[in-house]
Amino acid sequence: MMDISSIAGAATAMKTQQAGADAAVTVLRKTLDVQAAGALSLLQALPQPVPAQNLPAHLGQNLNVVA
Protein backbone atom coordinates (compact mmCIF):
# COMPACT_ATOMS: atom_id res chain seq x y z
CA MET A 1 0.00 0.00 0.00
CA MET A 2 1.32 3.42 -0.96
CA ASP A 3 1.57 6.15 1.59
CA ILE A 4 0.38 9.71 0.99
CA SER A 5 3.86 11.20 0.61
CA SER A 6 4.79 8.85 -2.24
CA ILE A 7 1.54 9.69 -4.05
CA ALA A 8 2.17 13.39 -3.60
CA GLY A 9 5.75 12.98 -4.82
CA ALA A 10 4.60 11.08 -7.90
CA ALA A 11 1.98 13.73 -8.66
CA THR A 12 4.57 16.48 -8.33
CA ALA A 13 6.99 14.65 -10.59
CA MET A 14 4.29 14.15 -13.22
CA LYS A 15 3.35 17.83 -13.06
CA THR A 16 7.01 18.83 -13.49
CA GLN A 17 7.36 16.54 -16.50
CA GLN A 18 4.21 17.98 -18.05
CA ALA A 19 5.49 21.53 -17.56
CA GLY A 20 8.76 20.58 -19.25
CA ALA A 21 6.91 18.97 -22.15
CA ASP A 22 4.70 22.05 -22.55
CA ALA A 23 7.77 24.29 -22.64
CA ALA A 24 9.43 22.05 -25.22
CA VAL A 25 6.34 22.15 -27.46
CA THR A 26 6.19 25.93 -27.19
CA VAL A 27 9.84 26.26 -28.19
CA LEU A 28 9.32 23.85 -31.08
CA ARG A 29 6.32 25.82 -32.37
CA LYS A 30 8.27 29.09 -32.22
CA THR A 31 11.19 27.45 -34.04
CA LEU A 32 8.87 26.17 -36.77
CA ASP A 33 7.33 29.64 -37.13
CA VAL A 34 10.78 31.21 -37.54
CA GLN A 35 11.78 28.59 -40.10
CA ALA A 36 8.55 29.07 -42.04
CA ALA A 37 9.11 32.82 -42.14
CA GLY A 38 12.68 32.29 -43.36
CA ALA A 39 11.56 29.87 -46.06
CA LEU A 40 8.86 32.29 -47.20
CA SER A 41 11.35 35.15 -47.48
CA LEU A 42 13.70 32.92 -49.50
CA LEU A 43 10.87 31.95 -51.86
CA GLN A 44 9.87 35.58 -52.28
CA ALA A 45 13.49 36.50 -53.08
CA LEU A 46 13.60 34.12 -56.05
CA PRO A 47 13.52 35.91 -59.39
CA GLN A 48 10.46 35.46 -61.55
CA PRO A 49 11.02 33.14 -64.52
CA VAL A 50 11.54 34.88 -67.81
CA PRO A 51 9.26 33.62 -70.56
CA ALA A 52 10.99 32.13 -73.59
CA GLN A 53 11.17 34.58 -76.46
CA ASN A 54 10.65 33.73 -80.10
CA LEU A 55 10.66 29.96 -79.55
CA PRO A 56 8.18 27.54 -81.09
CA ALA A 57 5.39 26.45 -78.73
CA HIS A 58 6.36 22.76 -78.91
CA LEU A 59 9.84 23.28 -77.41
CA GLY A 60 10.19 22.24 -73.79
CA GLN A 61 7.09 20.05 -73.81
CA ASN A 62 8.80 16.65 -74.22
CA LEU A 63 11.69 14.88 -72.53
CA ASN A 64 13.84 12.32 -74.35
CA VAL A 65 14.43 9.53 -71.86
CA VAL A 66 15.87 7.04 -74.39
CA ALA A 67 19.12 8.84 -75.13
PQR file of N, CA, C, O and H, with PARSE charges and radii, in Angstrom:
ATOM      1  N   MET A   1       0.842  -1.180   0.000 -0.4000 1.5000
ATOM      2  CA  MET A   1       0.000   0.000   0.000 -0.0000 2.0000
ATOM      3  C   MET A   1       0.886   1.242   0.000  0.5500 1.7000
ATOM      4  O   MET A   1       1.867   1.321   0.740 -0.5500 1.4000
ATOM      5  N   MET A   2       0.526   2.205  -0.839 -0.4000 1.5000
ATOM      6  CA  MET A   2       1.321   3.425  -0.957 -0.0000 2.0000
ATOM      7  C   MET A   2       0.918   4.416   0.122  0.5500 1.7000
ATOM      8  O   MET A   2      -0.251   4.521   0.492 -0.5500 1.4000
ATOM      9  H   MET A   2      -0.271   2.140  -1.440  0.4000 1.0000
ATOM     10  N   ASP A   3       1.901   5.129   0.610 -0.4000 1.5000
ATOM     11  CA  ASP A   3       1.566   6.147   1.587 -0.0000 2.0000
ATOM     12  C   ASP A   3       1.320   7.484   0.871  0.5500 1.7000
ATOM     13  O   ASP A   3       1.622   7.618  -0.315 -0.5500 1.4000
ATOM     14  H   ASP A   3       2.851   5.043   0.309  0.4000 1.0000
ATOM     15  N   ILE A   4       0.793   8.430   1.564 -0.4000 1.5000
ATOM     16  CA  ILE A   4       0.376   9.714   0.988 -0.0000 2.0000
ATOM     17  C   ILE A   4       1.563  10.482   0.421  0.5500 1.7000
ATOM     18  O   ILE A   4       1.439  11.130  -0.619 -0.5500 1.4000
ATOM     19  H   ILE A   4       0.547   8.322   2.527  0.4000 1.0000
ATOM     20  N   SER A   5       2.705  10.419   1.087 -0.4000 1.5000
ATOM     21  CA  SER A   5       3.858  11.203   0.615 -0.0000 2.0000
ATOM     22  C   SER A   5       4.369  10.684  -0.727  0.5500 1.7000
ATOM     23  O   SER A   5       4.804  11.481  -1.559 -0.5500 1.4000
ATOM     24  H   SER A   5       2.805   9.893   1.932  0.4000 1.0000
ATOM     25  N   SER A   6       4.328   9.376  -0.961 -0.4000 1.5000
ATOM     26  CA  SER A   6       4.790   8.853  -2.245 -0.0000 2.0000
ATOM     27  C   SER A   6       3.823   9.219  -3.368  0.5500 1.7000
ATOM     28  O   SER A   6       4.244   9.452  -4.501 -0.5500 1.4000
ATOM     29  H   SER A   6       3.974   8.729  -0.285  0.4000 1.0000
ATOM     30  N   ILE A   7       2.530   9.271  -3.056 -0.4000 1.5000
ATOM     31  CA  ILE A   7       1.540   9.685  -4.048 -0.0000 2.0000
ATOM     32  C   ILE A   7       1.729  11.162  -4.388  0.5500 1.7000
ATOM     33  O   ILE A   7       1.668  11.552  -5.554 -0.5500 1.4000
ATOM     34  H   ILE A   7       2.188   9.082  -2.135  0.4000 1.0000
ATOM     35  N   ALA A   8       1.953  11.959  -3.383 -0.4000 1.5000
ATOM     36  CA  ALA A   8       2.169  13.387  -3.604 -0.0000 2.0000
ATOM     37  C   ALA A   8       3.458  13.612  -4.391  0.5500 1.7000
ATOM     38  O   ALA A   8       3.505  14.475  -5.267 -0.5500 1.4000
ATOM     39  H   ALA A   8       2.002  11.642  -2.436  0.4000 1.0000
ATOM     40  N   GLY A   9       4.488  12.854  -4.091 -0.4000 1.5000
ATOM     41  CA  GLY A   9       5.749  12.981  -4.825 -0.0000 2.0000
ATOM     42  C   GLY A   9       5.590  12.575  -6.282  0.5500 1.7000
ATOM     43  O   GLY A   9       6.147  13.220  -7.172 -0.5500 1.4000
ATOM     44  H   GLY A   9       4.450  12.152  -3.379  0.4000 1.0000
ATOM     45  N   ALA A  10       4.838  11.515  -6.532 -0.4000 1.5000
ATOM     46  CA  ALA A  10       4.600  11.076  -7.905 -0.0000 2.0000
ATOM     47  C   ALA A  10       3.790  12.116  -8.666  0.5500 1.7000
ATOM     48  O   ALA A  10       4.066  12.384  -9.835 -0.5500 1.4000
ATOM     49  H   ALA A  10       4.386  10.991  -5.810  0.4000 1.0000
ATOM     50  N   ALA A  11       2.805  12.694  -8.020 -0.4000 1.5000
ATOM     51  CA  ALA A  11       1.980  13.728  -8.665 -0.0000 2.0000
ATOM     52  C   ALA A  11       2.820  14.959  -8.998  0.5500 1.7000
ATOM     53  O   ALA A  11       2.669  15.551 -10.067 -0.5500 1.4000
ATOM     54  H   ALA A  11       2.581  12.475  -7.070  0.4000 1.0000
ATOM     55  N   THR A  12       3.700  15.336  -8.081 -0.4000 1.5000
ATOM     56  CA  THR A  12       4.569  16.484  -8.327 -0.0000 2.0000
ATOM     57  C   THR A  12       5.525  16.205  -9.477  0.5500 1.7000
ATOM     58  O   THR A  12       5.754  17.068 -10.324 -0.5500 1.4000
ATOM     59  H   THR A  12       3.823  14.855  -7.213  0.4000 1.0000
ATOM     60  N   ALA A  13       6.076  15.011  -9.507 -0.4000 1.5000
ATOM     61  CA  ALA A  13       6.993  14.649 -10.592 -0.0000 2.0000
ATOM     62  C   ALA A  13       6.276  14.652 -11.929  0.5500 1.7000
ATOM     63  O   ALA A  13       6.833  15.111 -12.926 -0.5500 1.4000
ATOM     64  H   ALA A  13       5.890  14.309  -8.819  0.4000 1.0000
ATOM     65  N   MET A  14       5.059  14.152 -11.969 -0.4000 1.5000
ATOM     66  CA  MET A  14       4.292  14.150 -13.217 -0.0000 2.0000
ATOM     67  C   MET A  14       3.977  15.569 -13.672  0.5500 1.7000
ATOM     68  O   MET A  14       4.025  15.866 -14.866 -0.5500 1.4000
ATOM     69  H   MET A  14       4.606  13.779 -11.159  0.4000 1.0000
ATOM     70  N   LYS A  15       3.657  16.435 -12.733 -0.4000 1.5000
ATOM     71  CA  LYS A  15       3.348  17.828 -13.060 -0.0000 2.0000
ATOM     72  C   LYS A  15       4.593  18.535 -13.602  0.5500 1.7000
ATOM     73  O   LYS A  15       4.501  19.335 -14.533 -0.5500 1.4000
ATOM     74  H   LYS A  15       3.617  16.193 -11.764  0.4000 1.0000
ATOM     75  N   THR A  16       5.748  18.239 -13.020 -0.4000 1.5000
ATOM     76  CA  THR A  16       7.006  18.828 -13.488 -0.0000 2.0000
ATOM     77  C   THR A  16       7.327  18.346 -14.896  0.5500 1.7000
ATOM     78  O   THR A  16       7.756  19.139 -15.734 -0.5500 1.4000
ATOM     79  H   THR A  16       5.823  17.589 -12.263  0.4000 1.0000
ATOM     80  N   GLN A  17       7.128  17.071 -15.169 -0.4000 1.5000
ATOM     81  CA  GLN A  17       7.362  16.540 -16.503 -0.0000 2.0000
ATOM     82  C   GLN A  17       6.428  17.177 -17.514  0.5500 1.7000
ATOM     83  O   GLN A  17       6.846  17.492 -18.628 -0.5500 1.4000
ATOM     84  H   GLN A  17       6.780  16.427 -14.488  0.4000 1.0000
ATOM     85  N   GLN A  18       5.175  17.371 -17.147 -0.4000 1.5000
ATOM     86  CA  GLN A  18       4.206  17.984 -18.052 -0.0000 2.0000
ATOM     87  C   GLN A  18       4.595  19.419 -18.351  0.5500 1.7000
ATOM     88  O   GLN A  18       4.474  19.868 -19.490 -0.5500 1.4000
ATOM     89  H   GLN A  18       4.836  17.115 -16.242  0.4000 1.0000
ATOM     90  N   ALA A  19       5.063  20.149 -17.339 -0.4000 1.5000
ATOM     91  CA  ALA A  19       5.487  21.533 -17.560 -0.0000 2.0000
ATOM     92  C   ALA A  19       6.679  21.573 -18.508  0.5500 1.7000
ATOM     93  O   ALA A  19       6.752  22.442 -19.377 -0.5500 1.4000
ATOM     94  H   ALA A  19       5.162  19.784 -16.413  0.4000 1.0000
ATOM     95  N   GLY A  20       7.605  20.648 -18.351 -0.4000 1.5000
ATOM     96  CA  GLY A  20       8.759  20.584 -19.250 -0.0000 2.0000
ATOM     97  C   GLY A  20       8.352  20.244 -20.668  0.5500 1.7000
ATOM     98  O   GLY A  20       8.895  20.803 -21.621 -0.5500 1.4000
ATOM     99  H   GLY A  20       7.546  19.942 -17.645  0.4000 1.0000
ATOM    100  N   ALA A  21       7.403  19.333 -20.822 -0.4000 1.5000
ATOM    101  CA  ALA A  21       6.910  18.970 -22.150 -0.0000 2.0000
ATOM    102  C   ALA A  21       6.186  20.147 -22.791  0.5500 1.7000
ATOM    103  O   ALA A  21       6.345  20.394 -23.987 -0.5500 1.4000
ATOM    104  H   ALA A  21       6.962  18.878 -20.048  0.4000 1.0000
ATOM    105  N   ASP A  22       5.398  20.869 -22.016 -0.4000 1.5000
ATOM    106  CA  ASP A  22       4.701  22.045 -22.546 -0.0000 2.0000
ATOM    107  C   ASP A  22       5.695  23.106 -23.019  0.5500 1.7000
ATOM    108  O   ASP A  22       5.500  23.721 -24.068 -0.5500 1.4000
ATOM    109  H   ASP A  22       5.268  20.668 -21.045  0.4000 1.0000
ATOM    110  N   ALA A  23       6.748  23.315 -22.253 -0.4000 1.5000
ATOM    111  CA  ALA A  23       7.768  24.292 -22.643 -0.0000 2.0000
ATOM    112  C   ALA A  23       8.476  23.844 -23.921  0.5500 1.7000
ATOM    113  O   ALA A  23       8.756  24.663 -24.796 -0.5500 1.4000
ATOM    114  H   ALA A  23       6.907  22.815 -21.401  0.4000 1.0000
ATOM    115  N   ALA A  24       8.763  22.560 -24.027 -0.4000 1.5000
ATOM    116  CA  ALA A  24       9.432  22.050 -25.225 -0.0000 2.0000
ATOM    117  C   ALA A  24       8.554  22.213 -26.459  0.5500 1.7000
ATOM    118  O   ALA A  24       9.057  22.554 -27.529 -0.5500 1.4000
ATOM    119  H   ALA A  24       8.536  21.895 -23.316  0.4000 1.0000
ATOM    120  N   VAL A  25       7.265  21.979 -26.332 -0.4000 1.5000
ATOM    121  CA  VAL A  25       6.344  22.145 -27.458 -0.0000 2.0000
ATOM    122  C   VAL A  25       6.261  23.617 -27.861  0.5500 1.7000
ATOM    123  O   VAL A  25       6.221  23.932 -29.050 -0.5500 1.4000
ATOM    124  H   VAL A  25       6.856  21.702 -25.462  0.4000 1.0000
ATOM    125  N   THR A  26       6.236  24.500 -26.898 -0.4000 1.5000
ATOM    126  CA  THR A  26       6.188  25.931 -27.194 -0.0000 2.0000
ATOM    127  C   THR A  26       7.439  26.371 -27.943  0.5500 1.7000
ATOM    128  O   THR A  26       7.346  27.123 -28.913 -0.5500 1.4000
ATOM    129  H   THR A  26       6.269  24.244 -25.932  0.4000 1.0000
ATOM    130  N   VAL A  27       8.595  25.916 -27.509 -0.4000 1.5000
ATOM    131  CA  VAL A  27       9.841  26.261 -28.191 -0.0000 2.0000
ATOM    132  C   VAL A  27       9.852  25.679 -29.602  0.5500 1.7000
ATOM    133  O   VAL A  27      10.291  26.345 -30.539 -0.5500 1.4000
ATOM    134  H   VAL A  27       8.670  25.305 -26.721  0.4000 1.0000
ATOM    135  N   LEU A  28       9.383  24.468 -29.763 -0.4000 1.5000
ATOM    136  CA  LEU A  28       9.317  23.848 -31.083 -0.0000 2.0000
ATOM    137  C   LEU A  28       8.405  24.633 -32.014  0.5500 1.7000
ATOM    138  O   LEU A  28       8.756  24.864 -33.171 -0.5500 1.4000
ATOM    139  H   LEU A  28       9.027  23.926 -29.002  0.4000 1.0000
ATOM    140  N   ARG A  29       7.252  25.041 -31.533 -0.4000 1.5000
ATOM    141  CA  ARG A  29       6.323  25.825 -32.366 -0.0000 2.0000
ATOM    142  C   ARG A  29       6.947  27.148 -32.790  0.5500 1.7000
ATOM    143  O   ARG A  29       6.813  27.556 -33.943 -0.5500 1.4000
ATOM    144  H   ARG A  29       6.967  24.854 -30.593  0.4000 1.0000
ATOM    145  N   LYS A  30       7.625  27.815 -31.872 -0.4000 1.5000
ATOM    146  CA  LYS A  30       8.275  29.085 -32.222 -0.0000 2.0000
ATOM    147  C   LYS A  30       9.379  28.858 -33.240  0.5500 1.7000
ATOM    148  O   LYS A  30       9.550  29.662 -34.156 -0.5500 1.4000
ATOM    149  H   LYS A  30       7.734  27.483 -30.935  0.4000 1.0000
ATOM    150  N   THR A  31      10.131  27.776 -33.094 -0.4000 1.5000
ATOM    151  CA  THR A  31      11.187  27.453 -34.042 -0.0000 2.0000
ATOM    152  C   THR A  31      10.608  27.185 -35.425  0.5500 1.7000
ATOM    153  O   THR A  31      11.153  27.649 -36.426 -0.5500 1.4000
ATOM    154  H   THR A  31       9.992  27.123 -32.349  0.4000 1.0000
ATOM    155  N   LEU A  32       9.519  26.447 -35.486 -0.4000 1.5000
ATOM    156  CA  LEU A  32       8.872  26.171 -36.765 -0.0000 2.0000
ATOM    157  C   LEU A  32       8.342  27.452 -37.397  0.5500 1.7000
ATOM    158  O   LEU A  32       8.422  27.608 -38.616 -0.5500 1.4000
ATOM    159  H   LEU A  32       9.077  26.070 -34.672  0.4000 1.0000
ATOM    160  N   ASP A  33       7.809  28.366 -36.606 -0.4000 1.5000
ATOM    161  CA  ASP A  33       7.333  29.642 -37.131 -0.0000 2.0000
ATOM    162  C   ASP A  33       8.476  30.453 -37.732  0.5500 1.7000
ATOM    163  O   ASP A  33       8.331  31.045 -38.801 -0.5500 1.4000
ATOM    164  H   ASP A  33       7.744  28.239 -35.616  0.4000 1.0000
ATOM    165  N   VAL A  34       9.609  30.477 -37.040 -0.4000 1.5000
ATOM    166  CA  VAL A  34      10.780  31.212 -37.539 -0.0000 2.0000
ATOM    167  C   VAL A  34      11.286  30.584 -38.833  0.5500 1.7000
ATOM    168  O   VAL A  34      11.631  31.297 -39.775 -0.5500 1.4000
ATOM    169  H   VAL A  34       9.727  29.996 -36.171  0.4000 1.0000
ATOM    170  N   GLN A  35      11.334  29.264 -38.884 -0.4000 1.5000
ATOM    171  CA  GLN A  35      11.784  28.588 -40.100 -0.0000 2.0000
ATOM    172  C   GLN A  35      10.824  28.814 -41.253  0.5500 1.7000
ATOM    173  O   GLN A  35      11.261  28.989 -42.390 -0.5500 1.4000
ATOM    174  H   GLN A  35      11.054  28.684 -38.119  0.4000 1.0000
ATOM    175  N   ALA A  36       9.539  28.815 -40.984 -0.4000 1.5000
ATOM    176  CA  ALA A  36       8.553  29.073 -42.036 -0.0000 2.0000
ATOM    177  C   ALA A  36       8.698  30.486 -42.575  0.5500 1.7000
ATOM    178  O   ALA A  36       8.599  30.705 -43.782 -0.5500 1.4000
ATOM    179  H   ALA A  36       9.184  28.673 -40.060  0.4000 1.0000
ATOM    180  N   ALA A  37       8.930  31.437 -41.697 -0.4000 1.5000
ATOM    181  CA  ALA A  37       9.114  32.819 -42.142 -0.0000 2.0000
ATOM    182  C   ALA A  37      10.383  32.945 -42.982  0.5500 1.7000
ATOM    183  O   ALA A  37      10.395  33.656 -43.987 -0.5500 1.4000
ATOM    184  H   ALA A  37       9.011  31.259 -40.716  0.4000 1.0000
ATOM    185  N   GLY A  38      11.440  32.261 -42.578 -0.4000 1.5000
ATOM    186  CA  GLY A  38      12.675  32.287 -43.360 -0.0000 2.0000
ATOM    187  C   GLY A  38      12.509  31.651 -44.719  0.5500 1.7000
ATOM    188  O   GLY A  38      13.023  32.167 -45.711 -0.5500 1.4000
ATOM    189  H   GLY A  38      11.430  31.683 -41.762  0.4000 1.0000
ATOM    190  N   ALA A  39      11.798  30.536 -44.782 -0.4000 1.5000
ATOM    191  CA  ALA A  39      11.557  29.868 -46.061 -0.0000 2.0000
ATOM    192  C   ALA A  39      10.703  30.750 -46.969  0.5500 1.7000
ATOM    193  O   ALA A  39      10.952  30.826 -48.173 -0.5500 1.4000
ATOM    194  H   ALA A  39      11.380  30.117 -43.975  0.4000 1.0000
ATOM    195  N   LEU A  40       9.712  31.409 -46.407 -0.4000 1.5000
ATOM    196  CA  LEU A  40       8.863  32.292 -47.204 -0.0000 2.0000
ATOM    197  C   LEU A  40       9.664  33.455 -47.773  0.5500 1.7000
ATOM    198  O   LEU A  40       9.485  33.821 -48.935 -0.5500 1.4000
ATOM    199  H   LEU A  40       9.510  31.348 -45.429  0.4000 1.0000
ATOM    200  N   SER A  41      10.538  34.035 -46.970 -0.4000 1.5000
ATOM    201  CA  SER A  41      11.346  35.146 -47.482 -0.0000 2.0000
ATOM    202  C   SER A  41      12.306  34.676 -48.567  0.5500 1.7000
ATOM    203  O   SER A  41      12.566  35.413 -49.519 -0.5500 1.4000
ATOM    204  H   SER A  41      10.683  33.738 -46.027  0.4000 1.0000
ATOM    205  N   LEU A  42      12.839  33.458 -48.440 -0.4000 1.5000
ATOM    206  CA  LEU A  42      13.696  32.918 -49.502 -0.0000 2.0000
ATOM    207  C   LEU A  42      12.908  32.698 -50.791  0.5500 1.7000
ATOM    208  O   LEU A  42      13.391  33.011 -51.879 -0.5500 1.4000
ATOM    209  H   LEU A  42      12.628  32.860 -47.667  0.4000 1.0000
ATOM    210  N   LEU A  43      11.702  32.162 -50.669 -0.4000 1.5000
ATOM    211  CA  LEU A  43      10.874  31.945 -51.855 -0.0000 2.0000
ATOM    212  C   LEU A  43      10.500  33.264 -52.520  0.5500 1.7000
ATOM    213  O   LEU A  43      10.463  33.353 -53.748 -0.5500 1.4000
ATOM    214  H   LEU A  43      11.309  31.908 -49.786  0.4000 1.0000
ATOM    215  N   GLN A  44      10.225  34.277 -51.726 -0.4000 1.5000
ATOM    216  CA  GLN A  44       9.872  35.581 -52.285 -0.0000 2.0000
ATOM    217  C   GLN A  44      11.077  36.253 -52.935  0.5500 1.7000
ATOM    218  O   GLN A  44      10.909  37.097 -53.815 -0.5500 1.4000
ATOM    219  H   GLN A  44      10.254  34.204 -50.729  0.4000 1.0000
ATOM    220  N   ALA A  45      12.285  35.893 -52.515 -0.4000 1.5000
ATOM    221  CA  ALA A  45      13.490  36.497 -53.078 -0.0000 2.0000
ATOM    222  C   ALA A  45      13.878  35.884 -54.418  0.5500 1.7000
ATOM    223  O   ALA A  45      14.721  36.437 -55.125 -0.5500 1.4000
ATOM    224  H   ALA A  45      12.421  35.208 -51.799  0.4000 1.0000
ATOM    225  N   LEU A  46      13.278  34.752 -54.780 -0.4000 1.5000
ATOM    226  CA  LEU A  46      13.603  34.122 -56.053 -0.0000 2.0000
ATOM    227  C   LEU A  46      13.140  35.011 -57.201  0.5500 1.7000
ATOM    228  O   LEU A  46      12.061  35.600 -57.138 -0.5500 1.4000
ATOM    229  H   LEU A  46      12.593  34.303 -54.206  0.4000 1.0000
ATOM    230  N   PRO A  47      13.956  35.107 -58.249 -0.5600 1.5000
ATOM    231  CA  PRO A  47      13.523  35.914 -59.391  0.2800 2.0000
ATOM    232  C   PRO A  47      12.396  35.213 -60.148  0.5500 1.7000
ATOM    233  O   PRO A  47      12.307  33.985 -60.164 -0.5500 1.4000
ATOM    234  N   GLN A  48      11.553  36.006 -60.765 -0.4000 1.5000
ATOM    235  CA  GLN A  48      10.460  35.462 -61.553 -0.0000 2.0000
ATOM    236  C   GLN A  48      11.025  34.873 -62.839  0.5500 1.7000
ATOM    237  O   GLN A  48      11.938  35.452 -63.428 -0.5500 1.4000
ATOM    238  H   GLN A  48      11.625  37.004 -60.752  0.4000 1.0000
ATOM    239  N   PRO A  49      10.503  33.737 -63.284 -0.5600 1.5000
ATOM    240  CA  PRO A  49      11.019  33.144 -64.520  0.2800 2.0000
ATOM    241  C   PRO A  49      10.718  34.039 -65.716  0.5500 1.7000
ATOM    242  O   PRO A  49       9.661  34.661 -65.818 -0.5500 1.4000
ATOM    243  N   VAL A  50      11.691  34.074 -66.610 -0.4000 1.5000
ATOM    244  CA  VAL A  50      11.545  34.881 -67.814 -0.0000 2.0000
ATOM    245  C   VAL A  50      10.931  33.998 -68.897  0.5500 1.7000
ATOM    246  O   VAL A  50      11.444  32.912 -69.170 -0.5500 1.4000
ATOM    247  H   VAL A  50      12.550  33.569 -66.528  0.4000 1.0000
ATOM    248  N   PRO A  51       9.859  34.441 -69.507 -0.5600 1.5000
ATOM    249  CA  PRO A  51       9.262  33.622 -70.558  0.2800 2.0000
ATOM    250  C   PRO A  51      10.192  33.517 -71.768  0.5500 1.7000
ATOM    251  O   PRO A  51      10.907  34.460 -72.107 -0.5500 1.4000
ATOM    252  N   ALA A  52      10.163  32.351 -72.407 -0.4000 1.5000
ATOM    253  CA  ALA A  52      10.995  32.128 -73.593 -0.0000 2.0000
ATOM    254  C   ALA A  52      10.526  33.048 -74.711  0.5500 1.7000
ATOM    255  O   ALA A  52       9.329  33.226 -74.936 -0.5500 1.4000
ATOM    256  H   ALA A  52       9.582  31.584 -72.132  0.4000 1.0000
ATOM    257  N   GLN A  53      11.502  33.629 -75.406 -0.4000 1.5000
ATOM    258  CA  GLN A  53      11.167  34.576 -76.465 -0.0000 2.0000
ATOM    259  C   GLN A  53      11.441  33.962 -77.829  0.5500 1.7000
ATOM    260  O   GLN A  53      12.484  33.348 -78.056 -0.5500 1.4000
ATOM    261  H   GLN A  53      12.474  33.484 -75.224  0.4000 1.0000
ATOM    262  N   ASN A  54      10.504  34.136 -78.713 -0.4000 1.5000
ATOM    263  CA  ASN A  54      10.648  33.725 -80.102 -0.0000 2.0000
ATOM    264  C   ASN A  54      10.960  32.244 -80.273  0.5500 1.7000
ATOM    265  O   ASN A  54      11.673  31.879 -81.208 -0.5500 1.4000
ATOM    266  H   ASN A  54       9.657  34.635 -78.529  0.4000 1.0000
ATOM    267  N   LEU A  55      10.458  31.397 -79.417 -0.4000 1.5000
ATOM    268  CA  LEU A  55      10.665  29.960 -79.553 -0.0000 2.0000
ATOM    269  C   LEU A  55       9.347  29.307 -79.949  0.5500 1.7000
ATOM    270  O   LEU A  55       8.278  29.767 -79.547 -0.5500 1.4000
ATOM    271  H   LEU A  55       9.879  31.693 -78.658  0.4000 1.0000
ATOM    272  N   PRO A  56       9.419  28.240 -80.735 -0.5600 1.5000
ATOM    273  CA  PRO A  56       8.184  27.536 -81.087  0.2800 2.0000
ATOM    274  C   PRO A  56       7.495  26.978 -79.833  0.5500 1.7000
ATOM    275  O   PRO A  56       8.152  26.659 -78.842 -0.5500 1.4000
ATOM    276  N   ALA A  57       6.185  26.868 -79.893 -0.4000 1.5000
ATOM    277  CA  ALA A  57       5.391  26.451 -78.734 -0.0000 2.0000
ATOM    278  C   ALA A  57       5.673  25.016 -78.316  0.5500 1.7000
ATOM    279  O   ALA A  57       5.463  24.668 -77.154 -0.5500 1.4000
ATOM    280  H   ALA A  57       5.651  27.127 -80.699  0.4000 1.0000
ATOM    281  N   HIS A  58       6.148  24.166 -79.238 -0.4000 1.5000
ATOM    282  CA  HIS A  58       6.357  22.761 -78.907 -0.0000 2.0000
ATOM    283  C   HIS A  58       7.665  22.515 -78.145  0.5500 1.7000
ATOM    284  O   HIS A  58       7.841  21.439 -77.574 -0.5500 1.4000
ATOM    285  H   HIS A  58       6.319  24.448 -80.182  0.4000 1.0000
ATOM    286  N   LEU A  59       8.573  23.475 -78.125 -0.4000 1.5000
ATOM    287  CA  LEU A  59       9.843  23.284 -77.412 -0.0000 2.0000
ATOM    288  C   LEU A  59       9.616  23.275 -75.901  0.5500 1.7000
ATOM    289  O   LEU A  59       8.867  24.089 -75.360 -0.5500 1.4000
ATOM    290  H   LEU A  59       8.430  24.349 -78.589  0.4000 1.0000
ATOM    291  N   GLY A  60      10.277  22.340 -75.243 -0.4000 1.5000
ATOM    292  CA  GLY A  60      10.188  22.244 -73.792 -0.0000 2.0000
ATOM    293  C   GLY A  60       9.008  21.436 -73.298  0.5500 1.7000
ATOM    294  O   GLY A  60       8.773  21.368 -72.092 -0.5500 1.4000
ATOM    295  H   GLY A  60      10.885  21.679 -75.683  0.4000 1.0000
ATOM    296  N   GLN A  61       8.273  20.831 -74.185 -0.4000 1.5000
ATOM    297  CA  GLN A  61       7.093  20.050 -73.807 -0.0000 2.0000
ATOM    298  C   GLN A  61       7.396  18.573 -73.626  0.5500 1.7000
ATOM    299  O   GLN A  61       6.662  17.873 -72.929 -0.5500 1.4000
ATOM    300  H   GLN A  61       8.464  20.885 -75.165  0.4000 1.0000
ATOM    301  N   ASN A  62       8.481  18.081 -74.252 -0.4000 1.5000
ATOM    302  CA  ASN A  62       8.804  16.647 -74.224 -0.0000 2.0000
ATOM    303  C   ASN A  62      10.194  16.438 -73.643  0.5500 1.7000
ATOM    304  O   ASN A  62      11.048  17.325 -73.689 -0.5500 1.4000
ATOM    305  H   ASN A  62       9.078  18.650 -74.819  0.4000 1.0000
ATOM    306  N   LEU A  63      10.399  15.256 -73.101 -0.4000 1.5000
ATOM    307  CA  LEU A  63      11.685  14.883 -72.531 -0.0000 2.0000
ATOM    308  C   LEU A  63      12.119  13.559 -73.144  0.5500 1.7000
ATOM    309  O   LEU A  63      11.382  12.575 -73.091 -0.5500 1.4000
ATOM    310  H   LEU A  63       9.706  14.536 -73.064  0.4000 1.0000
ATOM    311  N   ASN A  64      13.320  13.536 -73.728 -0.4000 1.5000
ATOM    312  CA  ASN A  64      13.838  12.318 -74.353 -0.0000 2.0000
ATOM    313  C   ASN A  64      14.505  11.478 -73.264  0.5500 1.7000
ATOM    314  O   ASN A  64      15.570  11.832 -72.759 -0.5500 1.4000
ATOM    315  H   ASN A  64      13.919  14.336 -73.770  0.4000 1.0000
ATOM    316  N   VAL A  65      13.881  10.389 -72.918 -0.4000 1.5000
ATOM    317  CA  VAL A  65      14.427   9.534 -71.858 -0.0000 2.0000
ATOM    318  C   VAL A  65      15.149   8.302 -72.423  0.5500 1.7000
ATOM    319  O   VAL A  65      15.628   7.467 -71.656 -0.5500 1.4000
ATOM    320  H   VAL A  65      13.016  10.101 -73.328  0.4000 1.0000
ATOM    321  N   VAL A  66      15.231   8.183 -73.752 -0.4000 1.5000
ATOM    322  CA  VAL A  66      15.873   7.042 -74.393 -0.0000 2.0000
ATOM    323  C   VAL A  66      17.356   7.297 -74.583  0.5500 1.7000
ATOM    324  O   VAL A  66      18.154   6.360 -74.545 -0.5500 1.4000
ATOM    325  H   VAL A  66      14.842   8.861 -74.375  0.4000 1.0000
ATOM    326  N   ALA A  67      17.728   8.521 -74.781 -0.4000 1.5000
ATOM    327  CA  ALA A  67      19.120   8.841 -75.129 -0.0000 2.0000
ATOM    328  C   ALA A  67      20.110   8.427 -74.086  0.5500 1.7000
ATOM    329  O   ALA A  67      21.310   8.638 -74.255 -0.5500 1.4000
ATOM    330  H   ALA A  67      17.080   9.282 -74.812  0.4000 1.0000
TER
END
